Each structure stands twice: as structure tokens, then as C-alpha cells.
Amino acid sequence: MMHRIPTRFALLTLLACLAAGSASAQGLDVRGYGMIGSVTFTASDTFESVVGTDSGRLLGGGVEVGLPLGGLFVGVGGSQYKADGSRVFVTSTRVFSLGIPTRVTVSPIDVTAGWRFRQFSRRIVPYVGGGWSSYRYEETADFAAPGENVNERYSGYHVLGGVDVRLTRWLGLGGEYVWTRIPDAIGTDGASAFFGDTDLGGSSLRLKLSIGR
């Protein structure tokens, strides 16, 4: 059901890591990272009816900058979820699969501010954060008539917590949990209206490989 790493995200991750390495060499606390994770959507019934599951793989990357204010940092990251499913037909009592191939793509952008607790250890650093999220939702079906496909962007917020482990001076491995709320994004028609799902957000577990200080 899931597909290969999107080329643009692989390229963005590579460029972010190269930029982070260059900035760190100049004494700035900057790091680029690549990320792989698993996301579970709040609108579980809607996703299960269209793609057969409410969870899937998340791929992405980004950049984080440590500010000269204790453990304060800011960051921006992008990721993408893709799944294949089937277009559905909704009655007043049931949702029926039409067997028409459909591709669902969710592309989040997250802008985060947070705090790293460096006083505990130089090598193992827990952190927390939160900020603004923007989700692009695309639903494309074979044989769709003009106006039937969906391509919309919605905004919300997220909170997160995680831990970084420094493997070397320039290389780190981290894990984090992210909870996102994207209210009033869906629920106006189709399966999401039938199930009463309006939140496009969810929760995700992410593994991050970073380059930089």
C-alpha cells in the first residue's frame, strides 16, 4: 500500500543536512535531519473506509536551529504520507466501496519551537516543543470528473516530545512522539461526513537521523 520515498523529500533532506554541516562548521548550532515514522490519523473510520487502515508510513526531513538562549530551538520540517485505496459511495446508513482506484496523499509542514534539556547529559538530550502545522490533503481517483478530486490545505497545531542521542560529534539519532490537531479540515461530505470526522491530525512516532551540532 505504501510507496517509495518521495524524490523531493529525499532531496530536501540531503540539502538540509549539507546546509547544517556547513553552518555548524561556522560555529552555529544548526542540524539537518531525515525522518521515517508511523502516523495514525484521528479520522480513523474515514481512512479505514477509503484506504483500509488508519495508519501508515511517514517520510520527511527538516532543519533545526539552536538559539543562544539555553536550550531554546526552532525548526521547520516537511513529511508525506501516501496510500492507495478505493473511492466510496455513501448512503444514509452505509459506506460502499466502488472499486475505483484512489490515491490519498497527506503532506504536513510543521514549524516548531521547543526546549532541549541539556543539563542532564551532553550525549542524551530530551526535549519538548510545539507549534503550527499546515497539512495538504490530496485525493485523486481514476476516471474522476472535473472537480471531483481533492487538493486542499488546512492549518492547526502540534505538540511533541523526544530524545536525541549523539552518536558522534556531528551525527545524532533521535526518537519523538508528535500529536497534531487539524480541526475543521474534513467532514463536509463523503465518508468523513458520514462518520463525523473533522480532524485531519493524529499521532506519530518518528525516528530521526541528524547531521550537525
Secondary structure, DSSP 4 states (H G I P E B T S, - for coil): ---PPPHHHHHHHHHHHHHHHHHHHTT--EEEEEEEEEEEES-HHHHHHHHS-SEEEEEEEEEEEE-SSTTEEEEEEEEEEEEEEEEEEE-SS-EEEEEEEEEEEEEEEEEEEEEE-TTS-SSEEEEEEEEEEEEEEEEEETTPPTTTSEEEEEEEEEEEEEEEEESSSSEEEEEEEEEEE-TTSS-SSHHHHHHT-----EEEEEEEEEEE-
